[in-house]
Structures are given as C-alpha cells and as structure tokens.
C-alpha cells in the first residue's frame, strides 16, 4: 500500500514523541527514586555565639555563684564575645569560665579568638596571654563555689610576647589525665610543639573529639596534638561533656564559636544520613 511522504513524516513524529515521553518518564522515575540524602556530605555547622548576647551560655567565676558575672567579666560588644578586666581593682584569683549549655561527645569545635590589651593587675605570670578551651568537662552548675577550674581537658590557647617562642595548643588536665602515644600521662600540662602567634592577630583553634577514642588540637589548620582516653583522676573514662571558654586574667576577644556534631544517623537509606558522622545514633534516623 502506498503511503504518502506526509503520512510517513506524521508517523515518524508520533513515534519520536512516544520515545521522548518514555525517556522523560524514566528520567523522572529515576529522579524520584534517588535517596533524599543526596546532600549527605554537606556539613551542618552551628554557630553558638549569636554576636548580640550571651544567650545559651552560663558563667562560673571562682568565689561567685553560677551566672554571677562579677565585674562584667564576660560581655558582648561590637559583635564580639569579650573577656575583660577593666572593672577589676585587681585580679585575686577570679578564674572565669563561660560554658555552652549543651554537652557534646563526638564533634568538631572551632573557636576564633585573639588576645588584646594588658593583663589584669596582679594576674599570675603564667596567665599572660593564656586562656583555654575546657572540654569533656563537668557542668557549670556542678562546680563548687571556690573551685578554680572544672574537671576537664584543656586545649591551651597561648599567645606570644613578641620575642620568645610560646608554642600554642598544649594540653592541661585539671582533675584528669590523658594517654599520649600509648602511655598514661599524669603531668598537669603537656607541652605542644605548635607555632607561636604574637600580638593581637586572630587565631583559629579547632578541637576534634571522637568521644574518648581520639582527640586532636589544631591551630590555624595545623594538627598540633593527638591523644586519647581522657579520664578523671580516679581512672574513670570521659567520653564527653560540656565545653567552656576560659578567662584567666588576660583580655580576650572571641568572634566565632561553631560546632559540627559528628554523632548521628549513619544508615545510608535514611534521609538524615551524613557521611561525616563517626558515631552512629540509630534512634535519630529518619525515613
């Protein structure tokens, strides 16, 4: 049977349209079958300091009740969290700590800070340009009235005096011990071989904590220390706790405190799966 050219073209167009429709349908079906965790590698950092006030933070200063902010030691000005001593007559052992309200166990914490100005009158010599990030710590409310430092591990923040090397990122252990290179170390402070940051430059300190399994101190992207098995003086292992920023008599500015939780759903079929988690929490998984 003879079929005209126009009829052949029409049949061809109809056939092509059908194929195209099937291809689109298959593509849509494939897209709909993709897991909702396609952004699994997207890191969900949370900024803990809002730049306006100290909501979500608790103070504990030696000799004072919880959240009694003696002499306006901790404050927010110009979008910065500040540790200041301008309202002190002199420093008399009022060691201060500002605690974030929630505990963590597996996480990365980044603090951007700088030392500024002059040390408080009568501040101890060792506290010159010296503060710390206290972590795996007891809570602020559990500290005793005259307790100087929480039972915790300290990521020491040490500034340079413009002349001598003062390596940053050492470990101090109030009420605790850690294991370094397989050996339990009971010294109060364990010196780092990190860089020295002189003056009032901004410094980025990053803490990586995998419970009690692995802890790293990182300064300006350089790994300074790695150790494990933090424990109380009585040998009880510490796998998590609160963290606090220290005030030991030298004025300090903090412009950012952000955390990345490393504990969550590690089921790849869950919508809230993240490939950077290191600790599985099956109860957090969502369809």
QUIHULIN-V81513 format. One line per field, one symbol per residue. ss: DSSP state (@ for helix, = for strand, . for the rest). burial: b if it has 9 or more other ideal C-beta (glycine too) atoms within 8 Angstrom, else e. Layout:
# QUIHULIN-V81513
ss = ???
burial = ???
This chain:
# QUIHULIN-V81513
ss = ....@@@@@@@@@@@@@@@@@@@@@@@@@@@@.............==.........=====........@@@.====..====............=====...=.==========.........@@@..========..@@@..........======.=..........==...=====..===...==.......=....========...======..===========....=...=======....==========.==..............==.@@@...
burial = eeeeeeebeeeeeeeeeeeeeeeeeeeeeeeeeeeebeebeeeeeeeebeeeebeebbbbbbebebeebbeebbbbeeebbbbbbeebeebeebbbbbbbeeebbbbbbbbbbbbeeebbbebeeebbbbbbbbbbbbbbeebeeeeebbbbbbbbbbbbbeeeebbbbbbbbbbbbbbbeeeebeeebbebebebbeeeeebbbbbbbbbbeebbbbbeeeebbebbbbbbeeeeebebbbbbbbbbbbbbbbbbbbbbbbbbbebeebebbbeebebbbeeebee
